[in-house]
């Protein structure tokens, strides 16, 4: 007996389930043998014919020719005069062996011409729509509207009809048909269904049938009834008198329950209520001892009646896609049962009596939490004193880095979208905490192969304090299109990856454009440290026992690893990562228009040792290939060494088996495997080159100058697909040369910007090394800096300089043959862009500006800012200068005076505002620099605040070192500026 308790044949079966749920599968089975004693036996012995009854019309040209005139005259002259739509999209019944033939000449005549209406003939030619006592009208829109005219023209022939199919998309047409149907006393099969036609958007039209008239109880010979895809909210009472009814199909209606009277339909052999809203089943179903097929899938059932065990002739039982938590033991009495589908429920255990049914050939238990422990009982309610009040919220401003949390807990909202959730009781008393968002220095970042940084490091203080309950830390991150988002923690010694869940932040705390909440990567911790969000390829892990195991990739269910029994003598952990490669990328890098590659499999195991039995690996064929079109001579299996960065063609060393969609091979040890299809004969070097390029980003550099002050320069490095959008957003305020040519950079690679040919920058910056500005490239961050430049020599005329970009230190994971090419200082050149500054005799010259007296703003405790520092800061400030001035304590009157004085020069406004404030701080005592930092943060210019902090820290360090050199060393100040 085949037991489907895993993912075996999962894909095919899920497609079947979806088809059943959406109603694509035809539930009417007209060709099914409806054997019943009595006057209908002559129909049962007839040869079966086409389901639609259309091929019969085409078999007799004479019938088609005569019937076309009659039908045309009726549809043009009957009712409201609207043309009858002859739909030729005839659907195929699932029980039919073949679809109907193309439309016959009769159907063609139903698409009416523009000729004048013809009067209705006294006698209707029924042969046009009736053949072998079968009346098929559901292939025509509003086909039911024909019924009254057909009955009026030929009542005797209509009385002999045994098979009728109607569409229920038109309420008026259905009403006309229901008025005639009770006269068809010989009827044995009736279908009134929706979803027979489609609207302009391609959506199926629902049926509008909501009830049946009481006269339906006269169908004493009715054997088959199909009312699927309608709006029945309850079972019509007239159905319970149909003593010969063998098949009742009520799929995709609005039924909430089945009445107890359904147990009186003792002749039922098939009952289908798929896709309704049933919550319970009546116990009277157990009285249907002749029932062979019962389908109650895609409902809302939570339990089953024990009386189902009385259905001793039941062959198929469909219970999938409900809310069942357990199966009754009485199902073990269904000794004739062959198919039991119970997938997509909440079952944790299956009774042994059900598993051991003697005739059972198919047991589908997919998507159930089998074997998992039962859900623990709910915790007792908390005391009323704690539940009456929600956890308090605390919204921090940009300049607020310290906060307190009590034993009542707190939901802290950080600037930028981050959140901290302290549950009740996580601390015993009031505790002080601190947060800081650090710059993405390499010290705070750890990236593995094919990882991407998605956020700046978030530091939470104090370190090492253990909470009584876990605290949720939510790090905001930038959107990523591939991989999974994880949070990594650095405890001061080592990095660790934490279990992570992603969600959207609070709408009330939105910091994004148009009020969109931030994306958050959330984890729970027991102590604070450094946290960062990264994106990595989807990782699947499993433990392999000596009994064997099956590992299926979450990224692509077609990737499977089958571990046979006795493949290992002890438990080992297996890790799988899948890296998808676009076919266009492979073809561009290889120059082969026919090249393609399957997903790259990165496999590892702990402990690292060979398996005792071969492990079967299933992987999809490269895009565009099937088992019938693949040329085995062009198919290569590559084995990669992640340490040596080498690739070896092992196609001849493994047994490669090809199915229609997959390639299957066996291995005894894990590493990296890549399936390629290419015309290249020597493939290893090509694959090594492609793999290295996959880790790189195609980037471009921007060098732009502010239009109002050409000495303010913006430098940025972005992936090439983001350059155009960025240029468009900067074009109003900045101008400069076109972006550089495309270069390749690794995630986390360092590069420098050097100003050359008569142009220099203020070197009093911590990120300036030997006159070059240092950057670290991260593909999902901004990689932007703004600096103030000036000509190195005073000269007349325009100064034509340039900015050159150079690579930094060689990354550790760079292949050796690539690393050998990166030696020397200027050999690491990437790109050069021109930069122009006005000379001393030109408007906007830096030498023509007013010279301010020397200024040393600050004190030994908080550091010093010089007039050069303030000048550089002013170049970074634009329209927000008034907000900064207000936060610095400058009066509105003074700000209006400055704005009127320099109304056409924004740079002069900003510069005079800063120096006006700085001159007033000379007599204000200590703390001037922290006040400036707070004002910048309150004005939402945290980037400037960080730059000021870096400048001050650098100055304090130089000041301390100078004291040491002259022997005047003092104690290191204990206080510092804000982080």
N, C-alpha and C positions, 0 to 999 in steps of 0.2 A: 504493500500500500504506500502510495506516495504521500508524504507529509510536507507541506510547504510552511515551514516554521522560520524561514530566514528570508533572504532577499532573492531566492532562486526564482527565476522567471518573473521578477518583480515588475520589470518594465512592461512586458506584454500584458500582464494581468491588470496593472493599473490603467493601462489604456482601455482595456475591456470594461473595467469598472466605471471609468469616466464616460465611456460611450453609453453605458446603461443609464448612468445618472442623467445625462443630457438628453436622453430620448432619441438618440440617433438610431439606435437599434429598434427595429420594428417589433412591436409587441403583439401585433395581430398575427395569428397563425391560421390562415384560411385553409391551407393545404393539409393541416393536421387532420388526421382521421377522426371524424366526429361520429363514430358509430353509435347509433341509438336504435332500439327496436321501434317498430311501427312503420308508418307510411313513408318515412324518410329513407328507408333502406335502399331504395333504387338510386338515390343520389350518391350514397356512399360507395356504390359499386362502379360509378362512372369513372373513366380516366380523368386524372387531374389535369386542369388546364391553367392558363396564365392567371396570375393573381389579379392583375389590373383589369382583365377583360378587354384589353385594347387590341391584342394580337388577333383575337377572334374577329374583330371588326375588319381588320386588314385582310383576313383570309378570303373574304367574299367580296369581290369588286362590285357585284350587283347590289349587295346590301349597303356597301359604303356609298354608292352612287345615289340610291334612292333615299337613304337616310340623311344625306347631307342637305338635300333641299328642304326636307321637313324640319330638321333641327335649325337650319338657318332662318327659315320663316318664323319659327317660334321665338328664337332669341332676338330677332329684330322687331317683332311685333308684340311681344308679351310684356306685361308689367309696365314699368315706367319708361320703357323704350330704350334703356341703356344696353349697350352691346355686351353680350356675354363673352367673358374672357376665356378663351380656350387655352388653358395652360398645358404646355407640352412637356413640362419637367416632371415626368412620372417617376415616382419613387419606387424603389424595389423593396419588397418585403423580405425580411431576414430569413423567413422560411422558404422563400421562393428560390428556385434553382438558378434563375437568370432574370435579368432586367427585361422589361418590355421592349419591344422593337420600336424603331423610330416612328414618329407620328404618321398615321395613315392619311390618305386623302380626305377622310371624313374630318379628322381633327384640323386639317388645314382649312377646310371650309368654315370651321367655327370662328376663325379670326375674320370677322365680317368685313365685307367690302363696303364701299360708300354708296351702293345702290339703294334704291328706295325700299322701305320695309315691305315684306310680303305678308299677307294675312295668314292667320293660323289655320292649318288644314283641319278638316273635321276629324280625321282619324290620324293619330300619331304613329309613325313607323317606329315601333319599339326596337326593332333590330339594330337601330343605330347605336343604342346605349345598353341594350339588354341582350345577353347571349348566355344560353345554357342556364336560364333562371338566375342569372347574376346581374345585378344592377350596380354599376360602378360610377359614382358621381363625384368622388372626392378628388378626381384629377382636374375638375373644372371649378373655378371660383364661382361661388353662389350656386353650386350644382344642386343643392336641395330645393331651390326655387322651382325646379322643373317638375317636382313630384306631383303637385296638384294637377298640372296639365296632362301629365302622363296617365294619372288615374282617371281623369275625366275622359280621355280619348280611348283608353283600352283597359277598362277595369278587370275584365276577365283574365287577360294576360298578366296584369299586375298581381292578381291574387295568387298566381303560381310562383312568384318570386321567392327564392329561398336565401338569397345572399345579397346584402346591401352594404355599401360603403359610402359614407357621407362625411364632408368636412364641416366643422363647427365654427369657422372663423367669422361667419356672418350670422348675426342673431335673427334677422328677418328670414333668411333662407332656412335656418334650422327650424324656426317656428312653422314654416310652410311644410317642411318634411315631416315634423312630428304630428301634424294634423292628418297625414295620409298613412303613416306607418301602421297604426292599429288595424287598418283594413287588410294588411298583408298577413293573413293568418297562417300561411305556410312558412313563415320566416324561420330559418334555422341559424343564421349568422348575421349579426348586425354590428357595424362599427360606426360610431359618431365621434370623430377625433379632431383635435386641433393639430397645429404644427404641420399642416399640409402645404402651406404657401409661405412666402417670405416677403417682408416689407422692402422698402428702397435701400435700407442699410444692411440687408442680408439677414435680419433677425427673423426667426420663425414667428408666425402669427399665432397667438394663443387661442384655444377654443373658448367659446362663450357660453357653453351649456352649463346651467346651474341646477337644473332639476329635470325630472321626467314626469309626464302626465300619468295619472292613475290608469289610463287605458292600456299601458304597457303590460299590465298583468295578463292580457289576453294572449300573449305569445307563449302558448303552452308547449310549443315544439322548439323553442329557442334553445340552442346548444352553446353558442359562442356569442359573447357580448364584450365589446371593447369601447370604453368611454374615456380613454387616456387623453391627457393634455387638455383638460377642461377646468371648470371652476366649481366642481362639486364639493361642498363643505360637509355634506352628510349623505349617507347611502339612501337612495329613494326607496320608500316602503314597497312600491310596486314590484321590486325585484325579488322579494322573498316568496312570491307565488310562482316563480319560474322553476317548476319541479324538475325539468330536464336540463337545466343550465349546467354545462360541464366546464366552461372556461369563463372567468370573470376577470377582466383587466381594467384596473382603475389607476393606472400609473400617472404620476404628476398631476394630482388634483390638490384640493385643500382640505382633505379629510383629517379630522382631529381624533376621531375614534371610530370603531366599528361597532354597530349595535349587536346585541345578543342574538337577534333574529337571524344573523348570518349562519348560525348553526343549523338552520332548517334547510339550507341548500345542500341536501345530502348527495346530490349527483355531481358536485364540484370535484374536478380532478386538478384544476389549476387555478390559483388565486394570486394575483399580483397587485400590490398596493405600493409599489416602489415610488419614492420621491414625494411622499405626503408629509403630514405633520403628526403622525400617530405617536402618542405617548404611552399607551397601553394596548394590549390585545385582550379580547373577551375570552373567558374560559370556555365558551361554547364552541370555539374552534375545534376542540377535541372531539366534537360530534361528527366532524366531516371525515369519517373513517375511510372514504374513498379518495381523499386528497393525495395527489402525487407530487405536486410542486407548489411551494409556498414562498413568496418573495415579499419581504417586508423591509428591504434594505433602504438606506437613505431616509430614515425617519428619525424620531427622537425617543426611541424606546429605552427605558432604563431597566426593565425586568421583563421576564417572560412567564406566562402562566404554566403551572405544572401540567395542565391538561394537554399540552402539546405532545407529551409522551404517548398519548392514545392514538396518534396518527400512525398506525402500524404499516400503512402502505406508502408513506411519504418517501420519495426518492431524492428530492432536492429541497434544501432549506437555505434560503438566502437571508442572513441577518447582518450583513456588513453595514458599516457607516451609521451606527447608532451610538447609544451611550450605555451599553450593557456592561455591568460590572461583574456579573456572574451568570452561569448557565445552570438551569435546573437539572438535578440529577436524573429526572424522568426522561431526559433526552436519550439516556442510555437504553431506553426501550424501543427506539426507532431502528429495529433490526433490518429494515429494507433501505435505510438511508445510504445513498451513494455519494452525494455532494453536500458538504457543509461549509458555507462561506461566512466567517465571523470576523473578518479583518476590519481594522479601523474602528475598534471599540475600546473599552477600558478594562478588558479582561486581564486578570493577573494569574489566573489558574484555570485549567480545563479539566473537568472531571475525567477520571480514568475510564469510567464507563462509556464516555463519549469517544475517547481515543480508541477504544477496543471494539467499536461497532464492526460486525463481521463483513458487511458489504461496503464499508466506507472506502472510496478510492481517491477522494480529494478532500483535504482539510486545509483551508486557507486561514491562517491566523496572523497574517502580517499586520503591522502597526498596532500592536497591543503591548502593554507593559508586562509581558509574561515573565514570571520569575522574580519580579521586583517586590520588595516588601510592601505590604499594604500602607496606605496613607495613614500617618499617625493621627490619633484623635486630636481634635482641636484643644489648644491650651485653655485652661480656665480663664474666664474674663478677668481682666485686671481690675484692681480696686477702682471704685467710682471716682476717687480723688484724682487718679491719673488719666482716666479715659474722658473726663469731662472737658479737659483742655487739650488742644492740639499742641504738637511740639512747636515752640516759638521759632520765628524766622528772624534772621539777621542779614540785612543787605549792606554790604561793605562798599564804601566809596574807593576811588582809585588811590587815594592817599591814606587809606585806613588799612594798616597791615597787622594790627594787633586786635584781638578780640578775646572775650571770656566766655566759657561754657560752664553751666551749672549741672547738677544732677538731673534736672528736668530735661536735658538734651537741648539740641538746637539744630536748625536747618540753616546753614550759612551759605549765602550766595556771594561768590567772589566776582570782582570785575573781570569781564571777558567771557562770562558764561559758566565758569566752574562752580561746582557745588560740593559742600561737605555736609554729611548728615550724621549728627551725633545722636544716637538713640538715648532714651531715658536710662539712667543708671550706668552710662559708660564711664563717668567720672564721679567721684564721691563728693566733691566740693568744687567751688569755683576754681577753674584752672585757666591760666593764660596761654594762648596759642598765637602763632605768628605764621604768616604765609608770605611767599615771595616767588615771583616768576622770573627765572633766570634766563640769561642768554644761552643759546644752544652751543656752548663750548663742547669740545670733544670729551672733556672730563665727565660731563653729565649725560653723555649719549652712548648707548651701546646698540649697534645694529648688526644683525646676522645677515647671512646670504639672502639677497633679494628683499631686504627690509627697507621701509621708508619711514622717515620721521614725520609725524603728523602734528606735533605740538611742541611748544617750548617747555623746558623742564619746570615742574612745579615743586617748590620746596616747602615742606610743612614742618614747623618747629613747635615744641622741642623734640629732638631726636631721642629715641630710646625709651620714651615713656609708654608703658603698656596700658591699654584701655581694658576696663572690665568687660565691655561688650565691643564687638567689631564696629568700626566706623566706616561709612561708605564715602569713598573719594571718587569724584567724577571730574575727569580731565577733559576740557573742550579740545576738539581736534578738527582738522581740515578734512573735507570730503575726499574720499578715495574711491576709485572705480574697481579695484581688484583686491583680492586677499581679504583677510580678516583683521579687525582692529584689536590690539591687545595693549594692556598697560604693563610697563616694566618699572621695577623699583630698584633703586640703588641705596643700599644701607650704609654706605661709606667704605665698604670693602668689596662687595660683589653685587652682581645684577641678578634679578630673578623676574620671571614672567608670571603675572598674576592672572587667575581666572577673571575674565572680563565679560561684561554685558554692555551693549550699546543701546542708547535711547536718546530721545530729544529732551532738552531742558525745559524749564518752566516758561510758559508764555508770558507770565508777569515779569520775568527776569530776562527778557530777550534783549540782546545787545547787537543783533544782526540787522541788516537793512530790511525794511518793510516788516519789522516785528517778528522775523523768523527765529524760533528758538535755536540755541546752539546744539550741535551734535556732541554727545557726551560718551566717554568710555569710562565705565564705572567698575570699581572693585572694592572689596572690603578688606580692611587691614586692622591690626591690633596695635600698631605703633607707627609714628610718622617718620618720613625720610624724604627722598627725592622721587618724583613720579614723572613719567613721560609716556605719551601714546605713540605707538608705532603700528605700521601695517606690514603684515607678513603673509606669505602664501598659506592657504588653508592647510592646517595640520590635523592629521588623524592619528590617533594612538590606540593601541590595543595590547593586551597581554596574551601571549601564545602559551598554551598549556600542552603537556604531552598528548592530550586527547585531540589536539588540532584546533583550528579557528578559521574564521572568515573575516577579512577586513575589506570594507567597501568605502571608497572615497566619498566624502560629502561634496567635494567639488564636482565630481563626475561619477554617477553611480555605475557607469560602464567600466570603471577601473576597479578590479577586484583582485584580491590575493587569497588563495586557498592554501591553508597550511594543513597538510595531511596528518593523520595520527602518527605518533612516534617520530615527528620531525625534530623534536628536541626532548631532552631528558629532564629539563628543568624549565621553570617559567622564565620567559624573556619578554622584554618590552620592545615593541616594533613601532616606529614612527614613519609616517608617509606625508610628504608634501608634494603638491602637484603645481607645476608652473606651465600655464598655457602660453603658447607662442602663436601669434597671428601668421597666417599663411602669407600675407603680403610682405611682412617683415622678413620671413625666410627667403622669399623669392628676391627681394631687393638686395639682401646681404650676400646671397650666393650667386646672383646673376643667372639663375636657372628658372625659367618661367614655369617649369613643371615641378619644381621642388615643393615639398610640404613636409610637415613634421607633426607627430602626435604630441600630446602633453609630455613634458619632462617629469620623470618620476625621481624624486629625491628620497631615498630609503636609508634608514639606519636602524640598528638594533642594539640593545643593551642586555647582556654583554655581547661584544662583537665577536662572533664565532660562526662557523659554517653550520648550516642545518644538516641533520642526518638524512632527511628525505627531501627531494626536490619540491620547491614551492611553486605552485602554478600561478602565473601572472597573466591577467587579461587586461588589455589596453585597446582603446579605439584605434582604428586605422587612421592614418593621416587624412586631413580634410580632402574631400573630392574623390576618395577611393572607396571601392567596394571589393568584396572578394571575387567578383566576376571581372573587374577591370584592372586589378593590380598586376603589375609585371614583377614577378618575384626577383628578377635579376636587379631591379632598381630599389628593392626594399632592404634597408640596412638597420640592424640593431646595434646601437652604440652603448658601450659601458664607460662611465665617467669616474675618474678618481678625484674626489673633492679636495684632496690635499695637494696632489701634484698638478691639478688642472689639466689633465690629459684625457683624451677620448680614444677608445679602441673599438674597432669594428669586430664584434663577436658573433656576427650572423652565422658564420660557418661552424661555430662552436656550440650553438644551441639548436634545439628542434623547434622551428617556428611554424606554428599551425595557424592558418588563415580561415576565418569564417566570413560570413557576408559583411559584418560590421567590425569585427574585432580581430586582433592578433593575440595569440596565446603562446607563451613559452614558459620554461621552467628554469629556476635558478636555485643555487644552494647557498649563496651569500648575498647580502644586500649592499647596494651602493647606488649610483645614479644610472638610470637607463633611459634611452631616448630612441624612438623609432622614427627613421627618416625614409623619405622616398625622393630620389634625385637621380639625375643622369650622370653625376660625377662618379668617376671610378675610385678615386682616392678621397674618401669622405672624412677621415679623422681630422685633418687640418681645417677643412671647411667648417666642421661642427665646432671645433675649438674657437675659431674666429667668431662664429655666430653667437656662441655662448658668452664670450667676453663682451660683445656688443650689446647683448641683452641686459647686462648689468649697468650699462652706461646710458646717460641721458643726452639727447641732442639739445644743446642750449645755445642761447645768444645773449650778447651783452648789450646793455643800454648805457649811454653817456649823454645826459641831457642837462641843459642849463635853464635856470629859471628866467623867464622873459623879463621880469622886472629887475633882476640882479644877476648879471652874467657870471659873477664870481661864485654863485651858489650852484654846485654841481651835484646831480643825482646819479649814482652808480647802481646798477641792478643786473642780476643774472637770473634768467628764467628759462624754463623749457620752451623750445621754439614754437610749440602750439599755443602758448599763452602770450606771445609777444604782441601780436596785433591788438588784442583786447587791451593790454596794458598801455600801449602807445595811444590808443584812442582815449583812454581815461586821463592821460597826462598831457594831452595836446593843448589844452586850454592854458596851462600855466608854464609848461616847459617846451623847450625847442632844442634841437640838436641834430646830429647826423643820424643816418639810418642805422638800424641794429647791425651788429657785427655778423660775420659769416657764422655758420653753424659749427659748433665745437662739441666734443664729447667729454662729459664729466661723470664721475661716479658719485653715488649718494654719499655725502659726508666728506667729499674730497675738498682739500684746501686750495685756494688760489689767491693771488695778490693783484692789486691794481696799482700801477706806478705812473706818476705824472712826469712827463718828459718834455724836453725841448723848450726850456724857459718857463715852465709852470711848476709850482710846488704847492703843498698843502701844509696846514698847521700840524706839525708833528707831535704836538702835546696831547696825544691820544694813546690809550692803552692798546688799541688794535693796529697801531702804526709801527711797523718794523722796518728799520733801515730805509725810511722814506717811502715804504710801500704799505698800502692799506690791505689788511688781511680779511679774507672772507672764508666761510665754510659753506659749501653748496648743499642745500637740502631741497629736493624737488617740490615739496608741498609747502615750503615756507617762502617768505618774500625775498630774502637775500638782497636787501637794499640798504644803502647808506648814502647820506648827504654830507658833503664836506664843503669847506670854504677854501678856495684856491686863490693864488695871487701870482703875478709875474715875479720871477727871481731877480730880474734887473729892471730898473726904470728906463723905459725907452719910448720913443715916439712911434706911433703907428700900431697896428694890430699885432698882438702876440699870438703866433700860430704854434700851439703846442699839440700834445697828443696824450692819450691815456692808453697804456698797454696793460694787458692782462697776462699773468704768468701762473703756471701751475705751482703748487706748494710741495709739501712733503709727499713722498711716494707712499700710497696706501699699502698696508700690510698684505692684503689679499690680492694684490696685483700679480698676474702671471710674470714669470721671470723674463720671458722674451720681451714683454712690454716694458717691464721695469728697467731693462738695460738701455732703452731708448730715452729714459728720463734721467739724464745726468747733466751736471753743470747748472749754472745759474740762469742765463738767458736762453738756454736750449728749451726751456719749458714755456716758451712763448705761445699764447693762444690767439690773441687778436689785438688790434690797435685801432683806435677811433680818434678822429681829430677833435681838438678843443681850441676855441678861439676866445681871447680876452681883449678888451679894448685897451689901447695904450694910454699914456699919461695925458695926451692932448685930445682925447676923445671922450665923448659923453659916456658916463657910467664907469669911468676909470676908478680903480681902487685908490690911486694916488691923489685923485682930485677930491676925495671925500675929506670931511672935517677930521682933524686929528684931535683926539681926546687926550686929556692929561692921564698920566699913569694912574692905574687903579688896582689895588689889591683888596678884593672884597672877601671878607670872611675872617676866620680866626684859627689858631692852631688846633682847636678841638674839632671843628667841622671842615677845615680845609680852606683853600684860597681859590678865587677865580680872578683872572686877570682881564684887562680890557680886551685882549685878543680872544679869550674864551667867550666873553659876552658877544663879541662881534660874530664869532662862528655860530653861537646859539641863535642870534638874531636872523641869520640867513635861513634857518629852518622853520621860522614862524611865518605864518601867512595871515589869513583872515581872522584867526582866533586870537589876535594880539590884544584886542580889547578885553576878552575874558581873562587872559593872563594878567593884564594890568589891574583889573578889578580884584582878582585873587591875591595880587601883590599889595593891595591896599591903596592903590592910586585912585584919586577922586575922579568922578565923572567929568567935572569941569576941566581938570588937567588933561584927561584923555581927549576931550573935545578940542582943546587948544592944540594938542599935538596933531590931531587928525586934520584940523583946518590949516595948520602950518605946512604940513607935508601931504596935502590932499592928493597929489599926483604921484607920490613916491611911497609905496608901501614899505620898502626897506628902510627908508629914513624914519617913518613912523615907529616901526618896531625898535630900531636902534635907539632913538631918543627916549622911548618909553622905558627900555631896560636901563639906560644910563641915568635917567631921572630917578628911577627907583634905587639904583646902586649908590648914587651920590647921597641919597637920603639915609642909606644904611651905615654910612661911616660913623655916625654918632648914635646909632640905635643899639649898639652893644653886640654881643655874640649871637650866633644862630641865624645869620643872614642866609647862608647857603641852604640849610634845611628849609627855610621859608620859601626860597625860590623853587626847590624841588617839590614842596607841597603844592605851590601854586601851579606848577606845570602839570602835576598829576590831577589836580582838581579840574584843570582845563582839558583833560583827556589827551595830554601829550606826554604819555608815559615814556615814549622813546627818547624825548629830550631829557626827561628826568634821569633816565638811566645813563645817558651820555654825560650829564653834569656830574652824576655820582662817580662815573669812571674817571673823569678828569680830576675831580677832587681827590679821589683815592690815589691816583698816580702822583699828584702834587704832594700829598702827605707823605708818601713813601720817599720821594726825592728829598723832601725837607728833613725827614728823619735820617736818611743816609748822609746828608750833608752835615748834620750835627755830629754824627758818628765820626766823620772824617776829621773834624776839627776838635774832637775830644769833648764835645758838649752834649753827650747822649743823655736824653731824658726818658722818663717812663712813657711807655706807649699809652696814649689816651685810651680809656676804657669805653668811652661812648663813641658812637659812630652814627653816620647818617642812616637814613632808612634804607632797607634792602630793596 
